[in-house]
Amino acid sequence: MNKKDKIVAGLIMTIHGMALGAPFTFGPGALKWLGINYAICLLGITASFHRQLTHRSFETPKLLEYTLALFGTLAVQGHPIEWVSAHRHHHGECDDFADPHSPRDGFWWSHMGWLFDSKTQALLFDTTNCKDLKK
């Protein structure tokens, strides 16, 4: 694991460690904020990162586009350009051996393992497929 992989692993471990404390801080207010945060992050990832930025399925005014992208960053899944690039590489070789997070490499790898191995995932740092977002 290189420095970036260790940061990702540390962040994921911290978030899960904090989740272990959730039963001790539970209350109706916390449940409400959980629901609101979940909805905002879901909208940010599915509508913004996936549909709007990766596939260009729809257009919105720039202020709304940036707001939705901000919602996506709250899900802690990385920078929008990195997320979009990885997803475009995934669709380019969907579920094949060249897919950066192929299910052919196993359940663990396709869901999380690829996050901790940036050396073998050099393709994911190639953001030349996101020239439209870099403008």
Steps between C-alpha positions, in 0.01 A plus 500: 500500500632841409418829677173556314382145573579547870301824508201329338524206742534736797197701392287189456613359835425832673151521353423142602649557845272802546205287390570268794420793728166568333291285739623713790399828336175386340192714517215620278701806397796286396271274298355804322849629412603155384204493261569850371872429452425169328258669258746780421790259438280266296389791281860617466639163392214368287369819340816710487809278483341213312227635275592865449880501506590149377231440239388858433140378517362845580604862540425747776605858566863507617410601856276193537761277331765616749262464794416142401871424454562640849234260630692218331823597675320473834475124436882488535550308176771727365542794270228524233748478212670194649162333565376574148827384342492170691138444403564580134793255499267245661237548229767484230588144604189410701538174694796392287856435616608857410222642722671674794254348747378193320283243677711238320772582753273406789238658723746673735704651216202629303343669802790629706833332434584720203482806726808386692729418208579813305820348354314245289225752433714752309227516236275670754743791527479553124234770484541572128148361456367800697612789283142627497501536880842663516383799293 
